[in-house]
């Protein structure tokens, strides 16, 4: 992930000790079995018995269950506090982690699969940084190696003209909304959590959104070809109505 001087967009500042401590929600949300199960199964299938590298490994939401499936996982992570939280679940011998920017940091060895899940490539706030991420993935892969990206589709079609924000999720105790800056192709995600009283908490994260066609061009610049694209980890068909996608890119075989 790349950093900026503004504390509201500096990724290293956003993913601090407090965020790391509260990030995990075992059994619920993105940690729910129905979410993690298909993700881990598909990644293990794509690894095909080889070593894998996770960019922005975070607290090990995906890496830990993947390692438990017998897959050799290494990670790159910008935030030391997030990596420290991972260490409460797996030691360095089980899941080695390199601290650094996923667009430039190098992990030792060669891998059959690099993956980047849950919209995290959009944490890189420039097109150049996102292209560099693809090139960094290619540097870690052997011939025929795969790079997998899970990414959301910008919901600009749902946004009425003249409105800058879109509510993308609402449930008791939580509202998620995005504010768009279409000139810079930026979005800030706002996560509001609240109880029965007057107090509420907000967590904000900035992103540069990417349309699938632009993502495919970034892949081509790094030497990849699109192998498959589905709407989710279960392999649902990707259509014009899909709200996200799992795209698998592959390097040519030697």
C-alpha positions as CSV (number, residue, x, y, z in Angstrom):
1,X,0.0,0.0,0.0
2,X,1.2,3.5,-0.7
3,X,1.2,6.4,1.8
4,X,0.3,10.1,1.7
5,X,1.2,12.9,4.2
6,X,-2.5,13.7,4.9
7,X,-3.3,11.7,8.1
8,X,-6.8,11.0,6.7
9,X,-5.4,9.2,3.6
10,X,-2.1,7.9,5.0
11,X,-2.7,4.1,5.1
12,X,-0.1,3.5,7.8
13,X,-1.9,5.9,10.1
14,X,-5.4,4.5,9.3
15,X,-4.3,0.9,10.0
16,X,-3.1,1.6,13.5
17,X,-3.1,-0.4,16.8
18,X,-6.7,0.5,17.6
19,X,-7.9,-0.5,14.2
20,X,-5.9,-3.7,14.3
21,X,-7.3,-4.6,17.7
22,X,-10.9,-4.2,16.6
23,X,-10.5,-5.5,13.0
24,X,-11.2,-9.2,13.7
25,X,-14.8,-10.3,14.1
26,X,-14.6,-14.1,14.4
27,X,-17.6,-15.9,12.9
28,X,-19.4,-12.8,11.6
29,X,-19.1,-10.3,8.7
30,X,-16.2,-11.0,6.5
31,X,-15.0,-13.6,9.0
32,X,-18.2,-15.6,8.7
33,X,-17.7,-19.2,7.5
34,X,-20.0,-18.7,4.5
35,X,-17.6,-15.8,3.4
36,X,-14.3,-17.4,4.2
37,X,-15.1,-21.0,3.2
38,X,-15.5,-20.3,-0.6
39,X,-12.5,-17.9,-0.6
40,X,-10.1,-20.4,1.0
41,X,-11.3,-23.3,-1.1
42,X,-10.9,-21.4,-4.4
43,X,-7.4,-20.0,-3.4
44,X,-6.2,-23.5,-2.4
45,X,-7.5,-24.8,-5.8
46,X,-5.7,-22.0,-7.7
47,X,-2.5,-22.6,-5.7
48,X,-2.4,-26.1,-7.1
49,X,0.0,-27.3,-4.4
50,X,2.4,-24.4,-4.7
51,X,3.5,-21.6,-2.4
52,X,1.3,-18.5,-2.2
53,X,1.8,-14.9,-1.3
54,X,-0.8,-12.6,0.1
55,X,-0.5,-8.8,-0.6
56,X,-1.8,-6.8,2.4
57,X,-2.2,-9.9,4.6
58,X,-3.5,-7.9,7.5
59,X,-4.5,-9.9,10.6
60,X,-4.5,-13.1,8.6
61,X,-8.3,-13.3,7.9
62,X,-7.7,-15.5,4.8
63,X,-4.0,-16.6,5.4
64,X,-4.6,-18.4,8.7
65,X,-7.4,-20.7,7.4
66,X,-5.5,-21.2,4.1
67,X,-2.4,-22.3,6.0
68,X,-4.6,-24.6,8.1
69,X,-5.6,-26.2,4.7
70,X,-1.9,-27.1,4.2
71,X,-1.1,-24.2,1.8
72,X,2.3,-22.6,2.4
73,X,1.5,-18.8,2.8
74,X,3.7,-15.8,3.0
75,X,2.5,-12.2,3.4
76,X,3.4,-8.6,2.7
77,X,1.8,-6.0,5.0
78,X,2.3,-2.3,5.4
79,X,1.0,-2.0,8.9
80,X,3.1,-3.4,11.8
81,X,0.1,-3.3,14.1
82,X,-2.0,-5.5,11.7
83,X,0.9,-7.9,11.5
84,X,1.2,-8.0,15.3
85,X,-2.4,-9.0,15.5
86,X,-1.7,-11.8,13.0
87,X,1.1,-13.0,15.3
88,X,-1.5,-13.8,18.0
89,X,-2.9,-16.4,15.6
90,X,0.2,-17.7,13.7
91,X,3.9,-17.5,14.3
92,X,6.6,-16.4,11.8
93,X,7.5,-20.0,11.0
94,X,3.9,-20.8,10.1
95,X,3.2,-17.6,8.1
96,X,6.2,-15.4,7.3
97,X,5.4,-11.7,6.8
98,X,7.5,-9.0,5.2
99,X,6.6,-5.4,6.4
100,X,6.4,-3.1,3.4
101,X,4.3,-1.6,0.6
102,X,2.6,-4.2,-1.6
103,X,3.5,-2.2,-4.7
104,X,7.3,-2.5,-4.1
105,X,8.2,-4.9,-1.2
106,X,9.8,-8.2,-2.1
107,X,9.2,-11.5,-0.3
108,X,11.9,-14.2,-0.7
109,X,11.3,-17.0,-3.2
110,X,9.0,-17.7,-6.1
111,X,5.3,-18.4,-5.8
112,X,2.6,-20.1,-7.9
113,X,-0.1,-17.7,-6.7
114,X,-0.3,-14.1,-5.4
115,X,-3.6,-12.9,-4.2
116,X,-5.1,-9.6,-3.1
117,X,-8.6,-9.8,-1.5
118,X,-11.5,-7.6,-0.2
119,X,-10.9,-4.6,-2.4
120,X,-7.5,-3.9,-1.1
121,X,-5.8,-2.9,-4.4
122,X,-8.0,0.2,-4.2
123,X,-6.0,1.2,-1.1
124,X,-3.3,2.3,-3.5
125,X,-4.5,5.8,-4.3
126,X,-2.9,6.4,-7.7
127,X,-3.1,4.5,-11.0
128,X,0.7,4.3,-11.1
129,X,0.7,2.6,-7.7
130,X,-1.9,0.1,-8.8
131,X,0.1,-0.8,-12.0
132,X,3.2,-1.2,-9.8
133,X,1.3,-3.6,-7.7
134,X,0.6,-5.8,-10.7
135,X,4.2,-5.6,-11.7
136,X,5.3,-6.6,-8.2
137,X,3.0,-9.6,-8.3
138,X,4.5,-10.7,-11.6
139,X,8.0,-10.4,-10.1
140,X,7.1,-12.9,-7.4
141,X,5.5,-15.5,-9.8
142,X,7.0,-18.3,-11.8
143,X,5.9,-19.0,-15.4
144,X,2.2,-19.7,-15.5
145,X,1.7,-18.1,-12.1
146,X,-1.6,-16.5,-11.2
147,X,-2.6,-13.2,-9.6
148,X,-6.0,-13.1,-8.1
149,X,-7.9,-9.9,-7.2
150,X,-11.2,-9.5,-5.4
151,X,-12.7,-6.1,-6.1
152,X,-16.0,-4.2,-5.8
153,X,-17.7,-2.4,-8.7
154,X,-18.1,1.3,-8.2
155,X,-21.8,1.9,-7.6
156,X,-22.0,5.2,-9.5
157,X,-25.1,4.1,-11.4
158,X,-27.0,4.1,-8.1
159,X,-26.0,7.6,-7.3
160,X,-28.5,10.3,-8.4
161,X,-27.0,13.2,-10.4
162,X,-25.8,15.9,-8.0
163,X,-25.4,13.6,-5.1
164,X,-22.0,12.8,-3.8
165,X,-22.7,9.8,-1.5
166,X,-24.2,6.3,-1.8
167,X,-25.4,4.1,1.0
168,X,-24.2,0.7,0.1
169,X,-25.2,-1.2,3.3
170,X,-27.6,-0.6,6.2
171,X,-28.5,-2.8,9.1
172,X,-29.3,-2.4,12.8
173,X,-26.2,-0.8,14.4
174,X,-24.4,-0.1,11.2
175,X,-24.5,2.1,8.1
176,X,-21.9,2.0,5.3
177,X,-21.7,4.8,2.8
178,X,-19.3,6.0,0.1
179,X,-18.5,9.5,-1.0
180,X,-17.2,9.9,-4.6
181,X,-14.7,12.3,-6.2
182,X,-15.2,11.4,-9.8
183,X,-12.5,13.8,-11.0
184,X,-9.8,12.0,-9.2
185,X,-11.5,8.6,-9.3
186,X,-11.5,8.5,-5.5
187,X,-14.0,7.2,-3.0
188,X,-14.0,7.4,0.8
189,X,-15.8,4.6,2.6
190,X,-17.5,5.6,5.9
191,X,-18.4,2.9,8.4
192,X,-20.8,4.1,11.1
193,X,-21.4,1.8,14.1
194,X,-23.9,2.8,16.8
195,X,-26.0,1.3,19.6
196,X,-29.2,2.4,21.4
197,X,-27.7,5.6,22.8
198,X,-26.5,8.8,21.2
199,X,-22.9,7.8,20.7
200,X,-21.6,6.5,17.3
201,X,-18.2,5.6,15.9
202,X,-17.0,6.2,12.4
203,X,-14.1,4.6,10.5
204,X,-13.1,6.1,7.2
205,X,-10.8,4.6,4.5
206,X,-9.9,6.2,1.1
207,X,-9.7,4.3,-2.1
208,X,-9.1,4.7,-5.8
209,X,-11.8,2.8,-7.6
210,X,-11.0,0.7,-10.7
211,X,-13.4,-0.5,-13.4
212,X,-12.8,-4.0,-14.7
213,X,-11.6,-2.8,-18.1
214,X,-8.9,-0.6,-16.5
215,X,-7.9,-3.5,-14.2
216,X,-7.4,-5.7,-17.3
217,X,-5.2,-3.1,-18.9
218,X,-3.1,-2.9,-15.8
219,X,-2.7,-6.6,-16.0
220,X,-1.6,-6.5,-19.6
221,X,1.1,-3.9,-18.7
222,X,2.5,-6.3,-16.2
223,X,2.5,-9.3,-18.7
224,X,-0.7,-11.0,-17.4
225,X,-3.7,-12.3,-19.3
226,X,-7.2,-12.6,-17.9
227,X,-7.9,-16.2,-17.2
228,X,-11.3,-15.9,-15.6
229,X,-13.7,-13.5,-13.9
230,X,-16.7,-14.4,-11.7
231,X,-19.0,-12.4,-9.5
232,X,-17.8,-14.2,-6.3
233,X,-15.6,-17.0,-5.0
234,X,-18.3,-19.6,-5.7
235,X,-18.0,-19.0,-9.4
236,X,-21.2,-17.2,-10.0
237,X,-21.4,-15.7,-13.5
238,X,-20.2,-12.1,-13.7
239,X,-22.8,-9.8,-15.3
240,X,-23.6,-6.2,-15.7
241,X,-25.5,-6.3,-12.4
242,X,-22.7,-7.8,-10.3
243,X,-21.5,-5.7,-7.4
244,X,-18.0,-7.3,-7.2
245,X,-15.8,-9.6,-9.0
246,X,-13.0,-12.2,-8.5
247,X,-10.5,-11.9,-11.4
248,X,-7.8,-14.4,-12.1
249,X,-4.8,-13.2,-14.1
250,X,-2.1,-15.5,-15.4
251,X,1.5,-15.1,-16.7
252,X,2.4,-17.0,-19.9
253,X,4.0,-20.4,-19.4
254,X,7.6,-20.8,-20.3
